[in-house]
Amino acid sequence: METLIQRSFVIGEKVLLVIIALLTSVAVILELTELVTTQSVRLADLLLLFIYLEVFGMVVAYYRAHTLPVTLPVLIAITALTRLIILQGKDFDPSILLFEAGAIFLLAISFAVLTWANTKNKKTETIDR
């Protein structure tokens, strides 16, 4: 019974990965179509494409290693917040910009700590072997 449940989870996981990859590809195609139609490229458009690239990279990384690097969602969040700041323009209250910049700063610190911990962990594994 457990193997049936485990197999159904594995199959469900692979199906969801394929769905996420397909939907990300569709979103990229739609965004590129809009860029060609409007014949203009803004920084916000490039950041959106970068977010799609990171999501697709996360799917590929998970499919290959069956683990999700924690740093990838942090990078996606940093890019999304940056895009939000760019899209807001100059009409918003400056305190909102400070909060968003603070969030980016905290995410950058967490990314640095996670990268450092991952590097330290890999060095420990190499020494143990």
C-alpha positions as CSV (number, residue, x, y, z in Angstrom):
1,M,0.0,0.0,0.0
2,E,2.8,2.4,0.9
3,T,4.5,1.9,-2.5
4,L,1.3,2.7,-4.3
5,I,1.0,5.9,-2.4
6,Q,4.7,6.7,-2.9
7,R,4.4,6.0,-6.6
8,S,1.3,8.2,-6.9
9,F,3.2,11.1,-5.3
10,V,6.2,10.6,-7.6
11,I,3.9,10.6,-10.6
12,G,1.9,13.6,-9.4
13,E,5.2,15.5,-8.8
14,K,6.4,14.8,-12.3
15,V,3.1,15.8,-13.8
16,L,3.1,19.1,-11.9
17,L,6.7,19.8,-13.0
18,V,5.7,19.3,-16.6
19,I,2.6,21.5,-16.2
20,I,4.7,24.3,-14.5
21,A,7.3,24.0,-17.3
22,L,4.6,24.2,-20.0
23,L,2.8,27.1,-18.5
24,T,6.1,29.0,-18.0
25,S,6.9,28.4,-21.6
26,V,3.5,29.6,-22.7
27,A,3.9,32.7,-20.5
28,V,7.3,33.4,-22.2
29,I,5.8,33.0,-25.6
30,L,2.9,35.4,-24.8
31,E,5.3,38.0,-23.4
32,L,7.6,37.7,-26.4
33,T,4.6,38.1,-28.7
34,E,3.5,41.2,-26.9
35,L,7.0,42.6,-27.1
36,V,7.1,42.0,-30.9
37,T,3.6,43.5,-31.2
38,T,4.3,46.7,-29.3
39,Q,7.8,46.9,-30.7
40,S,9.1,48.2,-27.4
41,V,11.1,46.6,-24.6
42,R,11.0,48.1,-21.1
43,L,13.1,47.1,-18.1
44,A,10.0,45.6,-16.4
45,D,9.5,43.3,-19.4
46,L,13.1,42.1,-19.2
47,L,12.7,41.4,-15.4
48,L,9.5,39.5,-16.1
49,L,11.3,37.3,-18.6
50,F,14.1,36.9,-16.1
51,I,11.5,35.7,-13.5
52,Y,10.2,33.2,-16.0
53,L,13.7,32.0,-16.7
54,E,14.3,31.5,-12.9
55,V,11.0,29.6,-12.5
56,F,12.0,27.3,-15.5
57,G,15.5,26.9,-14.0
58,M,13.9,25.9,-10.7
59,V,11.8,23.3,-12.4
60,V,14.9,21.9,-14.2
61,A,17.0,21.9,-11.0
62,Y,14.3,20.1,-9.1
63,Y,13.8,17.5,-11.9
64,R,17.5,16.8,-12.1
65,A,18.4,16.7,-8.4
66,H,15.0,16.0,-6.8
67,T,15.8,18.8,-4.4
68,L,14.9,22.4,-4.6
69,P,17.7,24.9,-4.0
70,V,16.4,27.3,-1.4
71,T,18.3,30.2,-3.1
72,L,16.3,30.1,-6.3
73,P,12.9,31.3,-4.8
74,V,14.8,34.0,-2.9
75,L,16.2,35.2,-6.2
76,I,12.8,35.1,-7.8
77,A,11.4,37.2,-4.9
78,I,14.2,39.8,-5.2
79,T,13.5,40.1,-9.0
80,A,9.8,40.3,-8.4
81,L,10.2,43.1,-5.8
82,T,12.6,45.0,-8.1
83,R,10.0,44.7,-11.0
84,L,7.3,46.0,-8.6
85,I,9.4,49.0,-7.7
86,I,10.0,49.8,-11.4
87,L,6.3,49.4,-12.3
88,Q,5.1,51.6,-9.5
89,G,6.9,54.7,-10.8
90,K,7.2,57.9,-8.9
91,D,3.6,58.4,-7.9
92,F,3.7,56.2,-4.8
93,D,4.4,57.2,-1.2
94,P,8.2,57.1,-0.5
95,S,7.7,55.0,2.6
96,I,6.4,52.2,0.4
97,L,9.6,52.3,-1.5
98,L,11.6,52.1,1.7
99,F,9.7,49.0,2.9
100,E,10.2,47.3,-0.5
101,A,13.9,48.2,-0.5
102,G,14.1,46.9,3.0
103,A,12.5,43.6,1.9
104,I,15.0,43.3,-0.9
105,F,17.9,44.0,1.5
106,L,16.6,41.3,3.9
107,L,16.2,38.9,1.0
108,A,19.8,39.7,-0.2
109,I,21.1,39.0,3.3
110,S,19.2,35.7,3.5
111,F,20.6,34.8,0.1
112,A,24.1,35.5,1.3
113,V,23.6,33.4,4.4
114,L,22.1,30.5,2.5
115,T,24.9,30.5,0.0
116,W,27.5,30.7,2.7
117,A,25.9,27.8,4.6
118,N,25.6,25.8,1.5
119,T,29.3,26.4,0.6
120,K,30.3,25.5,4.2
121,N,28.2,22.4,4.1
122,K,29.8,21.2,0.8
123,K,33.3,21.8,2.3
124,T,32.3,19.7,5.3
125,E,31.0,16.8,3.1
126,T,34.3,16.9,1.1
127,I,36.4,16.7,4.2
128,D,34.3,13.8,5.6
129,R,34.9,11.7,2.5
